[in-house]
Amino acid sequence: MRRMLLVAAAISLLGIVAGCATQKAAKTEPAQAEPKPLTQYVDTPTGRWMVHDESRPAPPIITPGAECGAAPSDAVVLFDGTEDSLKNWTDGKLTDGKPNPVKWRFVDGYMESVKGGGYAQTKDEYGSCQLHVEFATPANVQGSGQGRGNSGVFLQGQYEIQVLDSYENKTYPDGQCGALYGRAVPLVNVCRKPGEWQSYDIIYHRPMFDKDGKVTRKATFTVFQNGVLIQGHVELTGGTGWINAHAVTEYKPHPDKGPIQLQDHGNPVRYRNIWVRELKD
């Protein structure tokens, strides 16, 4: 009995000593200082501004179009459904130093490609931009694959977003409607039936080249077709030109601006309501 009492007393004493040691250690730990609030800044082309600074310049105000797809107040309208707006377009060739008129047909508020008429090309040139285009492939379905409702929208006269009748029409995916031709397959096929009007809303940032012609920034595309995202900030790895069935072109240095082009591929594809907003690089 006496031995048991001595053991209990020893255990109790050890607990007291351990507790005192823990308290002593806790007392010797340095107190952590409260973090000081930081004033954060944002560097912009217009200066250096505090976060939530009310004196920071606000974005310019523009008036949106009255309807979905209508041009906003700061857009350049390239085709508005009037025959007079064909003056903004050319066939890309010159006669006596002046651009030739576009050889496409004007019918009922739209322009339609004419086989052998060549591309429709803007007289003015653009770099990085937001582009709205509406198009319709032929209601009278003929051909298959790439031979059915084929056309294209070219940025800077270089980089093609494919236009094709891809409604129940099989072809290679990087050449179907909405593809960055030969480079990027659209996320989804959202094509309407042949003859129905469709839309592209394109956000394009041009590539940049150094003095030796080497790419320092690749082009990027974000594309909505009929209001659905089909290309999400896709970096274009090279050109979209045709060499042969299983090859692609590479980047070639070109000026900072170039024409917007609509392709004549032998099919009567229609276009209307085309406008562009230039974007800063």
C-alpha positions as CSV (number, residue, x, y, z in Angstrom):
1,M,0.0,0.0,0.0
2,R,2.8,2.4,0.9
3,R,4.5,1.6,-2.5
4,M,1.4,2.5,-4.4
5,L,1.1,5.8,-2.6
6,L,4.7,6.6,-3.5
7,V,4.1,5.8,-7.2
8,A,1.0,8.0,-7.3
9,A,2.8,10.9,-5.7
10,A,5.6,10.6,-8.3
11,I,3.2,10.6,-11.2
12,S,1.5,13.7,-9.8
13,L,4.8,15.5,-9.3
14,L,5.8,14.7,-12.9
15,G,2.5,16.2,-14.2
16,I,3.1,19.4,-12.2
17,V,6.6,19.7,-13.5
18,A,5.5,19.1,-17.1
19,G,2.7,21.7,-16.8
20,C,5.1,24.3,-15.4
21,A,7.5,23.6,-18.3
22,T,4.7,24.1,-20.8
23,Q,3.6,27.3,-19.2
24,K,7.1,28.6,-19.1
25,A,7.6,27.8,-22.8
26,A,4.4,29.5,-23.7
27,K,5.4,32.6,-21.8
28,T,8.8,32.8,-23.6
29,E,7.2,32.6,-27.2
30,P,7.4,36.0,-28.9
31,A,4.0,37.6,-29.5
32,Q,3.1,37.8,-33.2
33,A,2.6,41.4,-34.5
34,E,-0.7,42.2,-36.3
35,P,-0.2,42.6,-40.0
36,K,-0.2,46.1,-41.2
37,P,-2.8,47.0,-43.8
38,L,-1.3,47.5,-47.3
39,T,-2.2,50.1,-49.8
40,Q,-2.2,48.4,-53.1
41,Y,-1.6,50.1,-56.5
42,V,-2.3,49.2,-60.1
43,D,0.0,50.4,-62.9
44,T,-1.9,51.3,-66.1
45,P,-1.1,53.2,-69.3
46,T,-2.7,56.2,-67.7
47,G,-0.7,56.2,-64.5
48,R,-0.4,54.5,-61.1
49,W,-3.6,54.3,-59.2
50,M,-4.7,53.0,-55.8
51,V,-7.1,50.1,-55.8
52,H,-10.7,51.5,-55.6
53,D,-9.4,55.0,-56.4
54,E,-12.4,57.2,-57.5
55,S,-10.1,59.6,-59.2
56,R,-8.9,56.9,-61.6
57,P,-10.1,57.7,-65.2
58,A,-13.4,55.8,-66.0
59,P,-13.8,54.0,-69.3
60,P,-15.4,55.9,-72.2
61,I,-19.1,55.6,-72.6
62,I,-20.5,54.2,-75.8
63,T,-24.0,53.5,-76.8
64,P,-24.8,49.8,-77.6
65,G,-26.8,48.9,-80.7
66,A,-30.6,49.0,-80.3
67,E,-30.8,45.3,-81.1
68,C,-28.6,42.2,-80.6
69,G,-26.0,42.3,-83.3
70,A,-26.5,46.0,-84.1
71,A,-23.3,48.1,-84.3
72,P,-22.4,50.2,-81.2
73,S,-21.7,53.9,-81.5
74,D,-17.9,53.5,-81.8
75,A,-17.9,50.8,-84.5
76,V,-17.0,51.2,-88.2
77,V,-19.9,49.9,-90.2
78,L,-18.5,48.0,-93.2
79,F,-21.8,46.7,-94.6
80,D,-25.2,47.9,-93.4
81,G,-27.5,46.3,-95.9
82,T,-27.5,49.2,-98.4
83,E,-25.9,49.1,-101.8
84,D,-24.0,52.2,-101.0
85,S,-22.0,50.4,-98.3
86,L,-20.4,48.2,-101.1
87,K,-18.1,51.2,-101.6
88,N,-16.2,50.0,-98.5
89,W,-15.2,46.9,-100.4
90,T,-13.0,46.0,-103.3
91,D,-11.9,42.9,-105.1
92,G,-8.4,43.4,-103.8
93,K,-7.0,44.6,-107.2
94,L,-6.1,48.0,-108.6
95,T,-6.8,49.7,-111.9
96,D,-4.8,52.8,-112.6
97,G,-3.8,52.8,-109.0
98,K,-7.4,52.8,-107.7
99,P,-9.1,49.8,-106.0
100,N,-11.6,47.9,-108.2
101,P,-15.2,47.6,-107.1
102,V,-16.2,44.4,-105.4
103,K,-17.6,41.9,-107.9
104,W,-20.2,40.4,-105.5
105,R,-23.9,40.6,-106.0
106,F,-26.1,43.0,-103.9
107,V,-29.6,41.5,-103.2
108,D,-32.2,42.4,-100.6
109,G,-29.9,43.8,-98.0
110,Y,-27.1,41.3,-98.3
111,M,-24.1,40.7,-100.5
112,E,-23.5,37.3,-102.1
113,S,-20.2,35.8,-103.4
114,V,-20.1,35.2,-107.1
115,K,-18.1,32.3,-108.4
116,G,-14.9,33.6,-110.0
117,G,-15.5,37.1,-108.6
118,G,-12.7,36.8,-106.1
119,Y,-12.6,37.8,-102.5
120,A,-14.5,40.8,-101.1
121,Q,-11.9,42.9,-99.3
122,T,-12.2,46.1,-97.2
123,K,-10.5,49.2,-98.5
124,D,-9.4,50.1,-95.1
125,E,-7.1,48.0,-93.0
126,Y,-7.3,46.8,-89.4
127,G,-5.2,45.1,-86.8
128,S,-6.4,43.9,-83.4
129,C,-10.2,44.2,-83.5
130,Q,-13.7,43.1,-82.5
131,L,-15.5,42.0,-85.6
132,H,-19.2,41.1,-86.1
133,V,-20.3,39.3,-89.3
134,E,-23.6,37.6,-90.2
135,F,-23.6,34.9,-92.9
136,A,-25.9,32.3,-94.5
137,T,-24.9,29.3,-96.5
138,P,-27.0,28.3,-99.5
139,A,-30.5,27.0,-98.8
140,N,-30.3,24.9,-101.9
141,V,-27.9,22.3,-100.6
142,Q,-25.3,21.0,-103.1
143,G,-22.1,19.1,-102.7
144,S,-20.6,17.7,-99.5
145,G,-17.7,18.2,-97.2
146,Q,-15.6,21.3,-98.2
147,G,-17.7,21.7,-101.3
148,R,-20.8,22.7,-99.4
149,G,-21.4,26.4,-98.5
150,N,-17.6,27.1,-98.3
151,S,-16.3,30.6,-97.6
152,G,-14.2,32.2,-94.9
153,V,-13.6,35.4,-92.9
154,F,-9.9,36.5,-92.9
155,L,-8.3,38.9,-90.4
156,Q,-5.5,41.1,-91.7
157,G,-5.9,39.2,-95.0
158,Q,-4.0,36.3,-93.3
159,Y,-5.9,34.3,-90.8
160,E,-9.1,32.4,-91.6
161,I,-12.1,31.5,-89.6
162,Q,-13.9,28.9,-91.7
163,V,-17.4,29.4,-93.0
164,L,-19.0,26.2,-94.1
165,D,-22.4,24.5,-94.1
166,S,-21.6,22.1,-91.2
167,Y,-25.2,21.2,-90.5
168,E,-25.2,17.4,-90.9
169,N,-22.2,17.7,-93.2
170,K,-19.1,15.7,-92.3
171,T,-15.6,17.0,-93.1
172,Y,-12.3,17.2,-91.3
173,P,-13.0,19.0,-87.9
174,D,-10.3,21.6,-88.3
175,G,-12.0,22.7,-91.5
176,Q,-15.6,22.8,-90.4
177,C,-17.6,25.9,-89.7
178,G,-16.0,28.0,-86.9
179,A,-12.5,26.4,-87.2
180,L,-9.4,28.4,-87.3
181,Y,-8.6,26.7,-90.6
182,G,-6.2,23.8,-90.2
183,R,-5.3,24.9,-86.7
184,A,-8.1,24.8,-84.1
185,V,-11.3,22.8,-84.0
186,P,-14.3,24.7,-82.6
187,L,-15.5,23.7,-79.1
188,V,-18.9,22.8,-80.4
189,N,-20.9,22.6,-83.7
190,V,-23.6,25.2,-83.3
191,C,-24.5,25.6,-87.0
192,R,-28.0,26.5,-88.1
193,K,-29.7,24.9,-91.0
194,P,-28.7,25.8,-94.6
195,G,-30.1,29.2,-95.6
196,E,-30.6,30.4,-92.1
197,W,-28.7,33.5,-90.9
198,Q,-25.8,32.9,-88.5
199,S,-23.4,35.2,-86.7
200,Y,-19.7,35.4,-85.8
201,D,-18.5,37.7,-83.0
202,I,-14.7,37.7,-83.1
203,I,-12.2,39.1,-80.7
204,Y,-8.8,39.2,-82.5
205,H,-5.4,40.3,-81.2
206,R,-2.8,40.4,-83.9
207,P,0.6,38.8,-83.9
208,M,3.7,40.8,-83.4
209,F,7.1,40.4,-85.0
210,D,10.6,41.7,-84.2
211,K,12.8,43.4,-86.8
212,D,14.1,40.1,-88.0
213,G,10.6,38.8,-88.7
214,K,10.5,36.5,-85.7
215,V,7.1,36.1,-83.9
216,T,7.3,37.8,-80.5
217,R,3.5,37.5,-79.7
218,K,1.2,35.0,-81.5
219,A,-2.3,35.9,-82.6
220,T,-5.2,35.0,-80.4
221,F,-8.9,34.4,-81.3
222,T,-12.0,34.3,-79.2
223,V,-15.1,33.5,-81.4
224,F,-18.8,33.3,-80.6
225,Q,-21.0,31.6,-83.2
226,N,-24.7,32.3,-82.8
227,G,-24.0,33.6,-79.3
228,V,-22.1,30.4,-78.3
229,L,-18.4,30.3,-77.5
230,I,-16.6,28.2,-80.0
231,Q,-13.0,29.4,-79.7
232,G,-11.9,30.5,-76.3
233,H,-8.8,32.8,-76.4
234,V,-7.0,30.4,-78.7
235,E,-3.4,31.1,-79.5
236,L,-2.8,30.7,-83.2
237,T,0.4,28.6,-83.6
238,G,1.0,29.5,-87.2
239,G,-0.7,30.4,-90.5
240,T,-4.0,29.1,-91.8
241,G,-3.1,28.9,-95.4
242,W,-3.5,25.8,-97.6
243,I,-0.4,23.8,-98.9
244,N,-1.8,20.3,-99.3
245,A,-4.2,18.0,-97.5
246,H,-2.0,17.4,-94.4
247,A,0.2,20.5,-94.1
248,V,-0.1,23.9,-92.6
249,T,1.6,27.2,-93.2
250,E,3.8,29.0,-90.7
251,Y,3.8,32.7,-89.6
252,K,5.2,35.1,-92.2
253,P,5.9,38.7,-91.1
254,H,3.4,41.3,-92.2
255,P,2.3,44.8,-91.4
256,D,0.5,45.8,-88.3
257,K,-2.8,46.2,-90.2
258,G,-4.4,44.4,-93.1
259,P,-7.7,44.1,-94.8
260,I,-10.7,42.1,-93.6
261,Q,-11.6,39.6,-96.4
262,L,-14.6,37.4,-97.2
263,Q,-13.7,34.4,-99.3
264,D,-15.1,33.4,-102.7
265,H,-14.8,29.6,-102.7
266,G,-17.2,29.0,-105.6
267,N,-20.3,28.8,-103.4
268,P,-23.0,31.6,-103.2
269,V,-22.6,32.5,-99.5
270,R,-24.4,35.6,-98.2
271,Y,-23.1,38.2,-95.8
272,R,-24.8,41.1,-94.0
273,N,-24.5,43.4,-90.9
274,I,-20.7,43.6,-90.8
275,W,-19.0,46.0,-88.4
276,V,-15.6,46.3,-86.6
277,R,-14.2,48.0,-83.5
278,E,-10.4,48.5,-83.4
279,L,-8.7,47.4,-80.2
280,K,-5.5,48.6,-78.7
281,D,-2.6,46.2,-78.6
